Amino acid sequence: MGLYLENATIVERFRKLVIFETKNGYLGRSASKPSPGDRVYILSGCDYPVLIQRSKTQYANVGLCFVNGVMYGEAVQTAIDEKISIEVLEIQ
């Protein structure tokens, strides 16, 4: 019975995920709705990519996301192949 309830919770959460596409053509899913101009960052030590909203003076964490093609180390190879840019952020 408990396993069924856990699976039902997972399915319910999956239904609430928002699907988005990056300007580079990557498809992603997030529990938070991204806005135009939000960026996907791979942060050192973080298990998932992060949606970041950028203003002139600061960055805001929109939430974690899943992005096909960058989840399992592919982003590193893509960066090496110069298909995506690397930007250093200072988080305080």
KOLPA-60163 format. One line per 2 residues: number of its first residue (from 1); their letters; for each residue x, y, z of C-alpha. Coordinates in steps of 0.2 Angstrom, whole numbers, plus 5000, padded with zeros to 4 digits. Layout:
BEGIN
NUM = a = X:Y:Z | ...
END
This chain:
BEGIN
1 = mg = 5000:5000:5000 | 5014:5012:5004
3 = ly = 5023:5009:4988 | 5007:5013:4979
5 = le = 5005:5030:4988 | 5023:5034:4984
7 = na = 5021:5031:4966 | 5005:5041:4966
9 = ti = 5014:5056:4974 | 5028:5054:4960
11 = ve = 5015:5054:4946 | 5006:5069:4954
13 = rf = 5022:5079:4955 | 5027:5074:4937
15 = rk = 5010:5081:4931 | 5015:5098:4938
17 = lv = 5031:5099:4929 | 5033:5113:4916
19 = if = 5042:5108:4900 | 5053:5122:4892
21 = et = 5065:5123:4878 | 5082:5133:4878
23 = kn = 5087:5144:4864 | 5100:5131:4860
25 = gy = 5086:5118:4857 | 5088:5108:4874
27 = lg = 5072:5102:4881 | 5070:5103:4900
29 = rs = 5057:5100:4914 | 5055:5111:4930
31 = as = 5043:5112:4944 | 5045:5131:4943
33 = kp = 5039:5140:4927 | 5054:5148:4918
35 = sp = 5052:5166:4911 | 5060:5171:4894
37 = gd = 5078:5176:4898 | 5081:5164:4912
39 = rv = 5096:5153:4910 | 5101:5135:4914
41 = yi = 5117:5134:4925 | 5127:5119:4930
43 = ls = 5133:5123:4947 | 5148:5114:4954
45 = gc = 5142:5102:4968 | 5124:5103:4963
47 = dy = 5116:5086:4957 | 5104:5095:4945
49 = pv = 5105:5110:4933 | 5098:5126:4940
51 = li = 5086:5139:4932 | 5093:5156:4936
53 = qr = 5084:5173:4933 | 5096:5187:4929
55 = sk = 5094:5206:4932 | 5106:5220:4930
57 = tq = 5114:5218:4947 | 5109:5201:4954
59 = ya = 5104:5183:4951 | 5089:5174:4958
61 = nv = 5087:5155:4959 | 5071:5150:4950
63 = gl = 5073:5131:4954 | 5081:5115:4950
65 = cf = 5077:5107:4933 | 5080:5092:4922
67 = vn = 5088:5096:4905 | 5090:5082:4892
69 = gv = 5108:5082:4886 | 5116:5090:4901
71 = my = 5112:5079:4915 | 5125:5066:4915
73 = ge = 5141:5075:4911 | 5136:5079:4893
75 = av = 5137:5098:4897 | 5156:5096:4900
77 = qt = 5159:5088:4883 | 5147:5101:4875
79 = ai = 5157:5115:4883 | 5173:5107:4877
81 = de = 5166:5107:4859 | 5162:5125:4862
83 = ki = 5143:5123:4859 | 5139:5132:4875
85 = si = 5147:5146:4885 | 5155:5144:4902
87 = ev = 5151:5159:4914 | 5158:5160:4932
89 = le = 5146:5166:4945 | 5150:5171:4963
91 = iq = 5137:5165:4975 | 5137:5174:4992
END
